[in-house]
Amino acid sequence: MTDVTKPGTLPARPQFSSGPCAKRPGWDPLKFNLDVLGRSHRAKLGKARLKLAIDLTRKVLGVPDDYRIGIVAASDTGAVEMAMWSMLGARPVTTIAWESFGEGWVTDVAKQLKLNPTVLKAPYGELPDLGTVDFASDVIFTWNGTTSGVRAPNGDWIPADREGLTFADATSGAFAQDLPWDKLDVTTFSWQKVLGGEGGHGVLILSPRAVERLETYTPAWPLPKIFRMTKGGKLIEGIFVGETINTPSMLCVEDYIDALEWADGLGGWKALAARADANAAALNAWVEKTPWIENLAVDPATRSNTSVCLKITDPRADAETPKKIASLLEKENAALDINGYRDAPAGLRIWCGATVETADIEALTPWLDWAFAQVVSN
C-alpha cells in the first residue's frame, strides 16, 4: 500500500460533509428571489414564500394532504424537542437508539422529561430487535442513523393499528429514503442534510393522530413559547401555512425553495433517492474490493444511502488514522469533512446524498487509498 500513486484527478466538488451537506449541482445564489430580504416575514410576500416552501415540501416528499407541515426553529433538534415536550407524557414511552442522536433523545426523555422510558439499544453498526417494540407506547427513533450509517429497513415493523404515536427523526433520511407516512405520526428533518440547505431551521410533519394528541392532551410541565402549537385546546393552524412562531432567515428559506424546485424538476424524492443509491453503490463497490476498510453497518439491508460510515480494519491503523486521512485529504482539496462523528467509533463518514455527484465519489476513492497509504507508512 505504501507505493500507491497519488491520483491526478480531484473530485470536482470535494464537499462530502454529513451536514451541512453539499449544495445541489448548479447552485447559484444570484438566482434566488431576494425581494424578501429586509422585510417582515409576516408581510404578504414573506408568508407566501414560506407557504411555497411548505407546499413544495409536501409535493417533493409525497406527504399526505391531511398531514401538517411546519417550519420551526433550531434545526432538526428544535423540531424533535418541540414535538416531544408538547406530546409526550400521555402514554408510556419507548426510545430506540443505535447511534448518538438516538441516544440524545433517550437522555431527553429519561433525564429531562423524567418519563422513565423503555430503552432499546444496539451498538454502532447494528439495529435493535424492532420486533420487540411495544406500540401501545409512544415510540421515538431515528429513521436513519446519521452517525452510524444504519437505517430502518422499511416501515413494516410499525403496525397500522398502533395505539401510541411514532416520532421519527428523519433528518438524514428525508428526500433520500422511502418514508411510510401512514406509519409515521411525527416526522422531523432539517433541510441542511439531503438538500444541502443552510442550517438553523427544522421541519415538523404531523399526522392527524399527532394533531389529535396536541388538541386533547396538556403536558404536566410548562412549555416555552417556541414549543407551543396550540391555543385554547386547538392547533395553531398558522404555523403550518407559513406563519412561523419566531423569525426565520428568509435567505435560508429561499435557499431551501431553490433546492426543492431542483428536486421537483428531477422527479421528487424517488429521483433523489436514486441519486443517493448510485452514490452509495459506487462507494460500497470500492469498499468491497478494498482490504483495509469495511462498512460500519453490518447488515447490507440496513445500510444508509446517505451517511455512509466506514471503519478501518487494517492492523497498522489506530484511533487517529481516520482523522489523519481526513486532514491529509482536506489539505489536498480532495475531500472535506469526512472524519467520523465525534461520539461514534473512529472511522470515516462520507455523505452520499442526492446533491453529491457519483463521478465525485468515484474520483474520491483513489484518494482514500493514497491517503491511507501515506498515513500508515509514516
N, C-alpha and C positions, 0 to 999 in steps of 0.2 A: 504493500500500500504506500510505502514512503516515496516511491518513484512515480506517483500519479502526476500526469501532466496537467499543468494549470490550464483550465478552459480558456478558449479565446473569445467566447460569446457570452455576454451578460444577459440576464433577463431584461426585457425592455422596461418592465416595471418591477422593481425589487421589493415592493410592499407586500409582505406576507404576514403582517401582524394579525393577531386574532381579535383585535378590537382596540381602538377604531381600525377598521379594515380598509383595504384598497378602494379608491374611488372607481366608479364604473368606467369602462373603456370610453374614451372620447369626452370625459368630463370637462366642462368648461364653465366656470362660474360667471363669465361675462354674458352667458346666455340666460342667467336667472332673471326672474321678474323682480326688479329691485324697487319697484314703486311702493312696496310695503314698508320699506325701511324708513325710520324716522317718524313713523306714525303709530297710533294706537293699534294694538292687536284686536281691540274691540270695535274699531271702525269697520264700516261695511266691507272694505277690501280685505282687511286682515281676517275677519271672520270667514269670508268667502274662501280665502286661500287655506285656512285651517280646515274648513269643511271639505275642500277639494282633496287635501291630504288624507282625510278620513275616508272619503268616497273611493279614492284610488287604492287605499289600503284594502278596503273591502273587495274591490274588483280583482286586484292582483292576487290576493290570498284566497279568494273564494269564500269569504266569511258570509254566513247566512244573513239574510235581511233582518231577522229578528234578534240578532246579536248587536250589542252596543260596542262602539269603538271610541275610545277617548285618548287624547294626547295629554300626558301628565308630566309632572316634574321629576327630576333626579334619575333619569335613565331607567333601565330595566329594574334596578334596585328599588327606585321610588314606586314603580308600578306594582311590584310584588309586595312591598311593605304596605302600600295603600290598601291592597286587597286583603292581606292577612289581618291587619289591625281593624279593618272595618267589618269583616265577615266571620273570623274565627271565634270560637267560644260557644257556638250554638250546638255543636256536636263534639264528640271525641275527635282527635286529630292524629293522622298518621303522616309522618315525614319520611321521604325516601331519599337517600343520599349515596351517590357514588363518585362524588368529586367535591371540590372546595365550595362551589356556590350552593350546592345542595346542603352541605354541612352548615353553611351560613344560615339557611332557613331553619335548620334544626335548632341552632342556637337561638334564633329569634323566638321560635315557638316555645322552646323549653325554658330559656333563661330570661327573656324579656316579657313575653306574654304569660309565662308560667302555666302553660296548659297541659304539662305532663304528657307529651305525645308518645305514641308508639313509634319507635325509630327503626327503620330497616336500612341497613348499610351494606355496602360492598367495597372492597378495596379498589383503588385506581386500576382501570382496565377491565373491570367486571361490572355486571349488573346484579342487584339483589334478586331474590326469587319473587318476581312480580305476582306470581300466582297465590302468594300468601297475604296480599293486601286486603284489608277489611274495608270495603266500600260503604259500610254503614257509617264510617267516619269520613271527615273531610281529609283529602289526600293531597299532599304538597310534594312536588318533584321538579327536577329539571328535565325538560324533554331531551335536550342534547347537552351532555356534559362538556362544557367548553374547555375545562382544564384536564379532562381525562380522555377525550375523544370517543366516549361511549354514549350512544343514544338509545332511546326507547325504540324497539324494533318496529312497532306499529301501535295501534290503539286497541288491539283485540283483547288485551288483558284488563281493559276497563269495561265493566258491564253497562249496558244501556239503562238498566233499571236500578242504578246505584242510588243509595239514599243520601249520601254525602255529596259534597262538591269536590271537583278536581281543580287543583291550582297548578298550572303548567308554566314554569319559567322556560319559555321557548326562545330566548334571546339569540342563540346561535343556531337555531333550527328553523325559525320562521323564514320564509322565502326560499328555502332550500330542501325542505322535507315535507312530507305529506302529513299535515296536522288534521286529525279526525275531529272536526268541530263538534259533532254530536257526542263525543266523549270528553270534551273539554269545557269546563264552566268558566274558569278564569284563565286567560292566556295573556302572557306579557312578553314584550321584547323591546329592545332599543334599536333604532334604525342605524346605529353606527356599526352594526355587525354585518349581516349579509348584504345590505345595500350600501355600505360604506359611507353612511351619512355622518354629519358632525354630531358630537356627543352632547349629552345634557338633558335629553328628552326620552320619556318612555311612552309606550303604547299599551293600553289596557283594553282587553276584549272580554266582554261579559255575555254569558248565555242568559236566556230568560230565567233559568233556575238561580243564577247568581243575583240577578236583579230582584227576584222574589226574596232571597235571603236579605239583601240590603233593606228592603222595604218592610220586612217583618221581624227583624232582629236588631236589637241595640246592644252593643258590647258593654261589658261592665266597666271598662276603662275609658278615660276621656280621650277624644280624638282631636289632634291638631287640625287646624283649618285645611291644611294641604291634603288631608286624608278624607275629608268629609264629602260623601257622594249623595247624601240625602238631606232633605229639609222637610220637616213636618211629616216624616214617615214616607215620603215619596222621593223617587230618584230625581236628582237634579239633571234633567234631560239636556240642559245646555252644554254640560261637559262633553257630551257625546255628539255634538254638532259643531264643535269648534270654539265654544266659549270656555276657554281653559281657566282653571282655578287661579293660576298665577300667570305672570307674564312670560311667554315663550320667546325664544330667539326666532324672529321671522326669517332671518338669514338661514338658520338651520332648517326651518320649515321649507324654504324654497329649495334647499339642497335635497331634502327628502322628496319633495314633489318631482324634482328633476330625475332622481333615481327611480321613483315609481313610474314615471312616464316612460323611461327607458325599459323598465321591466315589463310594463304593459305592452310596449311595442314588440318585445320579444315573444310575448305569448303568455305572460303571467308566471306564477310560481313554478309551474311544471317546466317551463323553459329555463328558469333559473336553476331548478334542481338538476336538470340535465347538464348544465354547465358545471355545477359543483360536482356531480357524479364523474364527469370526464376529468376534472382536475384531480379528484381523489384517486381515480383509477390510474392516472399517469404517475402519481406519487407512489401509490401502492405497488405498481408494477416494478418500480425501481427498488422499493423495499424488499420485495420478494426475491430479487436476484443479488441483493447486497448483504454480505455476511456479517457486517458489523452493526447492523441496526434492525430493529423489529417494531411492529406496531404495538403500542401500549394496550390497545383494545384487543382482548383475547379472541372474542368471537367475531368473525367477519360480518355476521348478520347484524351486529350492533355497532359497527364502526361508523363514526361520523364521516360525512362527506364534506364537512366544513372545517372544523377544528381538529385536524389530524395530529395526534400526539404520538411521538416516537421515542423509543428507549434504545440506548446504545448498549450493546451486549458484548462487545469486544473486551477481553480481559485487560487490555492495555489502557482502557478508559477508566476515569474516575468521576467523581461527582462534579468536578469542574470542567470536564471535557465539553459538555454541551454549551456552556457559557463561553468557552474559548472559541468553539466553532462559530457561534453566533457573532462574537466580537470580530473575528477574522473576516467573516463574510460581510459584515457591515462596513469594515474598512475598505473592502474591495467593491462595495456597492452592488454586491451580488444578491444579498438578502438582508432585509431589515426586520428586526424584532422577532426572531424565531426561537429564542431561548424559551424553555418551558415555563409555565406559570410558577410563581414563587412558592406556592404551597403544594405543588404537585411533585411527584418523583422527578429527579433530574432527567432532562431529556430535551428534545426539540419539539416545537409546536409550529406547524406550518398551515396557514389558512388557505383553504381550497374553495372558498365560497365563490358565488357566481360572478363577482366583479373581477376575479383573477382570470387571466387567460391561460389556457392549457399549455400554450407554447412557452410561457414563462415558467411553469412548473417543470417542463421538460428541459429548459435551459438551466434551471436551478440544480438539478440532481448531480451533474458532473461537478459542480462547485462544492456540493456537500461531500462527495468523495475526496476531492482535493483538500478541502479544509480539514477533514478528519485525518487524512494522511499527514498533513502539516502538524496538527496538534499532537498526535501520538508519537511523532518522530522527534519532537522537541523535549 
